[in-house]
Amino acid sequence: MAFRLSNNLIGILNTITFLLSIPILGAGIWLGHRADGTECERYLSAPVITLGVFLLLVSLAGLVGACCRVTWLLWVYLVAMFVLILVLFCFTVFAFVVTNKGAGEAVSDRGYKEYKLGDYSNWLQKRVENNKNWGKIRSCLQDSKVCKSLQYKNETWTQFMRSDLSPIESGCCKPPTSCGFAYVGGTEWTKTITTNSSDPDCGTWSNDVSGLCYGCQSCKAGVVATLKRDWKRVAVVNIVFLVFIAIVYSVGCCAFRNNRRDNAHRGGWKGGYAYA
């Protein structure tokens, strides 16, 4: 009964995982070979394909190992699951550590917040300040047209001040409030005599839709703020997933033990010794 329960359960779970891995793998290949695909989509294709292949191979190992009583395949499956548990645990702890610092700053009479790169963890700062990394991130932001919703808005200054902008919209689609630029409309601003030139972002700002504040420190801060929010959400989901994986791993260990007992019994060992 123990054999049927643990092995059949592992077989069912890995059948579901195998079926899920196929669309994941297909999505990764599709992202990487789209004729009109953006740089951001092509950048994401590699990790998606890697995840799809990993799930495909691990689920096959678990499925064949449990249902066909192939002990060495089930051992490979358990090793892969242990590595996955270890990686997820380390990532979860790391995510909480690097996202425990930094937050947007409220601005008087504004519905949105301002973001400064120096407020966040050094590790995140270094990642976005790296020219190679930022070049890819900037390309993603431009290709996805994150400022398009603001560009064509016909709002008054009062309406704009009350806007609930996302961190990326606040950091990349408008100049910092400290610059003192005058709002014209959409993503267009003009310099005034009160402009604070000591902030390098003031000189970086451009009304050109391909420029805007994509090269600003505030834009990098907006990206980091978004990463911080998303990583915390992923970390919470990871905790739930870790509990689930740990349960599956325990069931897999039972199936592995039952495989060894069954193989020992088939090999001619005495029943009492094989099931000891």
C-alpha angles and dihedrals in degrees: 000000000000090000094051094046100048098036095044092047092051089048093052094046093049092047088057091046091049092052091048093050093060097064090041091054091044091051091052093051091046092051092051095049103039109130092215095033120139125238088251093056092048090048090054095047096078097057091042091052091046091052091048093050092046093051091045095053096040093048091049091050092050094044096049093038094053101037099037094037093238100160099191092053090051088050090054088049092052092048090051091048091049091051090048091051091049093048093047092048093050092046092049093052091044092049092054091047097051094042099049093091133065138034140184118275118235115234122210113262092000128119091206133060132235121234129211122193094216091064093069134074118291092237093058091043092055092048095056095037091058104105094221093050094044092049089060094043092049091050089052092050093049095044092049090049094225091175096050094097090058096039095068099034114119098208133151120234090258091053092047093051089057094049117124098224124187117240091258093048091048094047102036108027101050137030118259114275089239090068091069094218118169116245114237101169142292106358096337121112135166131213119248135191089263092061111134102225092182089080106080090210089068090065093042095056117104131181088218106109090225090055113030106132098320089122095047128110087231090060091052088049090051090053091049091049089053091047090050092053094045095044091053090052091048090048091055091048089048091058090057091044091049091056090051093047091048090055091048089048091053091051089048090054089053090050090049091051091048091049090055092048092048092048091048090051091049090049091064103263116150113266094238093053096041093054097040 
